[in-house]
Amino acid sequence: MSWRSLLCTTSKTLFAFNGLHLSLRATAVYAARDVLSSISAPEVTSLKNGFRVVTETNQRPTIAVGVWIDSGSRFENEANNGISNFLEHMMYRGTKKRSQTELETELEKIGARFDSYTSRDHNAFYVQCVAKHVENVVALLADVLQNSKLEQATLETERTRILCEINKAAEDPSEMVFDYLHNAAFQGTPMAKSVYGTEETVRNLTRNDLRKYIDAYYKPSRMVLGAVGNIEHFSNL
């Protein structure tokens, strides 16, 4: 085959490939548009006490439901830096109604999974489960957020874990670079603080400090209950 024939054949192949690629991209775009257009707009209800409920309904068999709270390291000071993260560690360790084992067993029976995290802006506590168990899950979340025992023995156990987290983060370049970035970008403001706190602040936090922080920040007006999945909007909480 001459080089002209080879060039012609290659050009035709590339042209056909590009045409197929563009066709696939167009198909994907239209498919994504159809999916997005079928998603209903979120419904939002604000209760009299300021508590907000947001739901987005779809036809998937599972749901995710959780509570997001305006807390986090941006709301902390030099003395209690790290307290939002500390509370996250404590919240699932037993309530006045349920021990930690009972919480875990209750979720396991319905195939649900609890998770949580802390950021500079908020705390989040959420559960993934089958849609029919949503009422049980919401009741459990309410119990965890309202009735956590914050036992001293558990506090000391979690204090040790958090100190290990701080040491581990100090050896993780990705953790350090984001802490340095926030420190430089927001220097002199609460946003510059680490989510973990410092070894000194974590060692000095007390059970009474945690209670005071809950009273100040875990208020209905600072909370949003969000749910996504095959559920109806609930506003009669």
C-alpha positions in Angstrom: 0.0 0.0 0.0 1.3 3.4 -1.0 1.8 6.1 1.6 -1.0 8.1 -0.1 -3.4 5.2 0.3 -2.4 4.6 3.9 -2.9 8.3 4.7 -6.3 8.3 3.0 -7.4 5.1 5.0 -6.1 6.6 8.3 -7.9 9.9 7.7 -11.2 8.0 7.0 -10.7 6.0 10.2 -10.0 9.0 12.3 -13.0 10.8 10.8 -15.3 7.9 11.5 -13.9 7.6 15.1 -14.4 11.3 15.7 -18.0 11.1 14.4 -18.7 8.2 16.7 -17.1 10.1 19.6 -19.3 13.1 19.0 -22.4 11.0 18.6 -21.7 9.3 22.0 -21.1 12.6 23.6 -24.4 13.9 22.3 -26.2 10.8 23.5 -24.7 11.2 27.0 -25.7 14.9 27.1 -29.3 14.2 26.1 -29.4 11.3 28.6 -28.1 13.5 31.4 -30.6 16.2 30.5 -33.5 13.7 30.6 -32.3 12.5 34.1 -32.0 16.0 35.4 -35.3 17.1 34.1 -37.0 14.1 35.8 -35.7 15.2 39.2 -38.2 17.1 41.2 -37.2 20.4 42.8 -36.4 20.2 46.6 -39.3 21.0 48.9 -38.4 23.2 51.9 -40.4 23.8 55.1 -39.4 26.1 57.9 -40.9 25.3 61.3 -41.9 27.9 63.9 -38.8 27.2 65.9 -36.6 27.9 62.9 -35.8 24.2 62.1 -35.7 23.6 58.4 -36.7 20.5 56.5 -35.5 19.9 52.9 -36.5 16.8 50.9 -35.8 15.8 47.3 -37.9 13.0 46.0 -36.7 10.4 43.4 -37.6 6.7 42.7 -34.5 5.1 44.1 -35.2 2.4 46.7 -32.8 3.9 49.3 -32.7 7.2 51.0 -30.1 9.4 52.7 -31.4 11.5 55.6 -29.4 13.6 58.0 -29.1 16.7 60.1 -26.7 19.5 59.2 -25.8 22.0 62.0 -24.3 25.5 61.9 -21.3 24.6 64.1 -17.7 23.7 63.1 -14.3 25.3 63.7 -15.3 28.7 62.3 -17.6 29.1 65.4 -14.9 28.2 67.9 -12.4 30.3 69.8 -8.8 29.9 70.9 -9.8 28.0 74.1 -12.3 25.5 72.6 -10.8 25.0 69.1 -11.7 21.4 68.1 -14.8 21.1 70.2 -17.1 20.6 67.1 -15.0 17.6 66.0 -15.0 16.4 69.6 -18.8 16.5 69.8 -19.0 14.5 66.5 -17.0 11.8 68.2 -19.2 11.8 71.2 -22.7 11.9 69.7 -23.0 8.2 68.6 -21.6 6.8 71.8 -24.8 6.3 73.6 -27.9 8.3 74.7 -30.2 8.3 77.7 -32.5 5.9 75.8 -30.0 3.7 73.9 -26.5 2.5 74.5 -24.0 2.6 71.7 -24.5 -1.2 71.2 -28.3 -0.7 71.0 -27.9 2.1 68.5 -25.7 -0.1 66.3 -28.0 -3.1 66.6 -31.1 -1.0 65.7 -29.4 0.3 62.6 -28.0 -3.2 61.7 -31.5 -4.7 61.9 -32.8 -2.4 59.2 -29.7 -2.5 57.1 -28.9 1.2 57.7 -25.5 2.9 58.0 -24.7 5.9 60.2 -22.0 8.4 59.4 -20.9 11.9 60.4 -18.3 14.5 59.7 -17.1 17.9 60.9 -16.0 20.8 58.7 -15.2 24.5 59.3 -18.8 25.4 58.5 -20.9 22.6 60.0 -21.4 19.3 61.7 -23.3 16.6 59.8 -25.0 13.4 61.1 -26.7 11.2 58.5 -28.0 7.7 57.8 -28.5 5.7 54.6 -31.3 3.2 54.6 -34.2 1.7 52.8 -37.0 4.2 52.3 -39.6 2.4 54.5 -37.4 2.9 57.6 -37.2 6.7 57.3 -39.3 7.4 60.4 -37.2 5.1 62.6 -34.1 6.7 61.4 -35.3 10.3 62.0 -36.3 9.3 65.5 -32.9 7.8 66.1 -31.1 10.9 64.8 -33.3 13.0 67.1 -32.3 10.8 70.1 -28.6 11.1 69.2 -28.6 14.8 68.9 -30.9 15.6 71.9 -30.0 12.9 74.4 -26.3 12.0 74.1 -25.0 11.1 77.5 -21.4 12.4 77.0 -20.1 10.1 79.7 -16.7 11.0 81.2 -15.1 7.6 80.4 -16.2 7.9 76.8 -14.9 11.4 76.6 -11.4 10.3 77.7 -11.5 7.5 75.1 -12.4 9.9 72.3 -9.9 12.4 73.5 -7.2 9.8 73.0 -8.5 9.1 69.5 -8.6 12.7 68.5 -5.1 13.3 69.7 -4.0 10.4 67.5 -6.0 12.1 64.6 -4.1 15.3 65.2 -0.7 13.5 65.1 -1.7 11.6 62.0 -2.9 14.7 60.2 0.4 16.4 61.0 2.1 13.6 58.9 -0.3 13.8 56.0 0.8 16.4 53.4 -2.8 16.7 52.0 -4.2 17.6 55.4 -1.4 20.0 56.2 -1.6 21.9 52.9 -5.3 22.6 53.4 -4.7 23.7 56.9 -1.9 26.0 55.8 -4.1 27.3 52.9 -6.9 28.2 55.2 -4.5 29.7 57.7 -3.0 32.0 55.0 -6.2 32.9 53.3 -8.2 33.6 56.4 -5.5 34.6 58.9 -6.8 36.3 61.9 -10.3 34.9 61.5 -12.0 31.8 62.9 -11.9 30.2 59.4 -8.2 29.8 59.8 -8.6 27.4 62.7 -8.0 23.6 62.2 -11.1 21.4 62.4 -9.2 19.1 64.8 -8.1 21.8 67.2 -4.7 21.6 68.8 -3.2 19.1 71.3 -3.5 21.7 74.0 -7.2 22.6 73.4 -8.2 19.0 73.0 -6.5 18.0 76.3 -8.2 20.8 78.1 -11.8 20.4 76.9 -14.3 19.2 79.6 -17.7 17.6 79.6 -19.1 20.9 80.8 -17.5 22.7 77.8 -19.3 20.2 75.5 -22.6 20.8 77.2 -22.2 24.6 76.9 -21.4 24.3 73.2 -24.4 22.1 72.6 -26.7 24.6 74.3 -25.2 27.5 72.3 -25.1 25.9 68.8 -27.3 22.8 68.7 -30.5 24.8 68.4 -33.4 24.2 66.0 -32.7 27.5 64.2 -29.2 26.3 63.4 -30.3 22.9 62.0 -31.5 21.5 58.7 -32.9 18.1 58.2 -32.2 16.9 54.7 -33.5 13.8 53.0 -33.1 12.5 49.4 -34.8 9.4 48.0 -38.1 7.7 47.5 -39.9 9.6 50.3 -42.6 12.1 50.7 -41.9 15.6 52.1 -42.4 15.6 55.8 -43.2 18.8 57.6 -45.1 17.7 60.6 -42.1 16.9 62.8 
